[in-house]
């Protein structure tokens, strides 16, 4: 029998989680989540009960659980199953729907826990892969899952998170780098592990967001531990924009 294994990612300050797992032995006790949970089975068959009925998620099938939707789960055979699942807070889902409707909406309820939709499954896999890899999660990635326009998703994301998806992703990378530096990692190691192109890329954005050079984060408290860094230099010929900064088009 194959060994169980899993990989997990969680946003540090928002209700957004992702897990990629292969399970053959583990049996989920009946439970529920505060979030919407969208899973896609990549290999094998996953059996579970939900809403008073038994279901089987086969390869390519999407599972859709509403918040507080009790369910369990286990492998349907000895080979086990591999699946990806994303947990999304209700506030993000309602924000997307509200943007589309032009007014506040209540949380939707998915009528069936099993959804057979190849396009939706592909969108979930793409978004899930991006989250675990630490890649830039763009409005197009979110739109691929919701089936909506990138501009609607962009506005909904900003309404909930207060910034564009790419800015939020960069913020998560900066937080990761800051934590690694505080633990004693070198700037180059922290930059690579957090997903920056190189040390200078990390330093440039660290100064812009925190007003100090990143190496200060790793120093013990001292006379210069709080010294501010000079503002980042302007890049000639960019009209005042920094290197790597993109112009947001009107209407987003």
N, C-alpha and C positions, 0 to 999 in steps of 0.2 A: 504494500500500500504506500502511495506517495506521501511525503512529508508535507504538513501544512506550512505555509509561509505567507507573509503579508508585508506590505509597505504602506505607510500611513503619512498623510500630510494634513496639517491644520493651520488655518489662518490664526495669527496671534491675537487678533482682537475682533474678529467677526465670526458670525455663524456660518462657516464654510469649511468643509472637511472633505477629504478624498482618501479612499483606500483601494489598493490593488492586492488581491489575495488568491491563492490556490488552497482550497480546503477539501480534505478527504475524510479526516477524522472528527474535526470539530463539529459540534451540534449547537446551533444558536438556541438558547432558551427563549421562550416567548418574551418579547420586549417591544418597545416603541421608541421613536425619536421625536424631539421637539421640532425637527426640521422636515422639509420635504426630502425624500431620499430617492435618487434615481440610479438604478444599477443596470449594467448590461453584462450578460453572460457571454464570455469569450470562448470557453471550451467546456464541454461536459453538460451535466444537467443538475440544476439546483431545485430541490423540492422544499416547499414551505406551505404553511397554512396562513390565511389572512381573510378576515371578514367572513368567517364561518365556512370556508371552503378550502380544499387542497388545490395547490397549483404546482406546476413545474416550469421553471425557466430554462429553456433549451438554448443552445448556441445561437447568438444573434438576437435574443429576446430582451426587451427592456422591462425592468420592474419599476413601478411607480407607487411609492408609499406616501400617503398624506401624513401630516404631523399627527403624532399620537395614534398612529395606525398599528395596532398590535400584530406581530408576526413572529415566526420562528424561521428555521432554515437548516438544511443539511444536504449533504451529497446524496443524489438519487442512486448512486452505485459506488462500487469500490474504487473507481478511477478518480473520483472527485470532480471538482469543477473549478474553473478560473473565472473571476468576475471583477469588474470595476464598479465602484459606487461613489456617488457624490452626494453629500448632505448640504442642502442650501436652506438658509433661514427664510421663514415666511415673508419677512420684510422685503427681501430682494425680489421674490416672486410677485408680491402684490405691487411693488413699485413698477415692474415691467408692465404688468397688466394695466395699472393706472395710467401709465404714460401712453399706452395704446388707446385706452378709452377716453383720455382727456379728463378724467375725474378719478376720485378715490374709489377703489373697488375692494370688496372683501376677498379673503383668501379662497382660491378655487379648491375644489375637491375632485380628484381623479376617480372616475367611477369604477375602474378595473385596475387591479395591481399588475396585470400582465398586458404589455403593449407590444404588438408586432409591427414595427416600423423601422425599416432598414436605414432610412435617412436620419431618424432620431438617434438610433444606436451609433451610427458613425459620428454624429455630432458629439454625443456623450464621450465616446472614446477619445476624440480629438481634444476636447476640453480637459478631460481627466489626465491625459498624457501631458498636456501643457502644465497643469498644476503640479504634478509630481516632478517634472523636469525643471521647474522653476523658470520656465520660458515666459516671455511676454504674453499675457492673456489679453487679447484685444477685444474690441467690441464685435469684430467679425466672429471670433471664437464663441462668444456668448450668443450671438445671433444664430450661429449654426445649430445650437441646442434649442433655442426658443423658436426658431423658424421665423423670426421677425427681422426688421431692417436693422442694420448696424447703428443707425442714428437713434432709433427708439431705445435700443439697448444701452447705447452710450449715455443718453440722458437719464435713463433709469438708474444706471450704475452710479452716475454722479450724484443723483438725488439721495441715494443710500449711503455711499462711501465718501461723498464730498470731494471727489477728484476723479480724473479719467482712469480707466483700467490700467493703462501703461504706467501712470504716475503711482497708482497704488501698488502695482507689482514692484516698481523700483523701491518704494518705501519698505516693502517687506524684505527686499534684498539688503537695504541699508541697515535694517534692524538686525538681520542675521549677521552681517559683517561686524556691526558694533558689538554684538555679543561675543563673537569669535575673537575679536581683538582684545576685549576685556578678559578673556580666558587665557590670553598669552600667545595667540596665534600671530604670525607675521602678517603684514599688510598684504603681501602677495598671496599668501595662503588664504586669508580671509576673503580677498577679492575673488579668487578662483572658486572657492566653495560657495560663496554667496551668489555667484552667477554674473559677476562683472567681467568685462573684456580683459582688463588688466588692473594693476595697482593704480595707475594714473586715472583710469575711468572711475574707480571707487573714490579716490581722493577728490576728484572734481565734484562729484555729486555729494559727497560727505560734507565738504565745505559749503556748498550751496544750501544744503538743508539744515545743517547743524551749526554753521558758523565757526568751525574749528577743524584743524587737521585731524585725521582719524587716529594717528599714533598717540594723541593725547588721551584717547579712551583707554589705552593700555597702560598708562603711567599711574603709579601710586599718587595720592594727593600730595601736592607740593606747590611751591610759589608760582610755577607757570602752568599748572594743570588746567587752569581755566582760561588761558590766553586765547584770544580770538585770532583766527586766521584772517589774512587779508582777503578782500573780495576776489572771486575768480576773475581772471583776465578775460576781457572781451576778445572775441575772435574776429579779426579784420574781415570785412566784406560780408558779414552776416546780418548787418542792420541791427546789431545789438544783441542778437540771439547767441546763446552759448553753444559750444560744440555738442552735438547730439540732440539739441532741442528742436522740436518739430512745430510747425505752425498748425494751429487748430483751425480748420475751416469753419466759416460761419454756418450756423444751422446745426452744429453738433451740440 
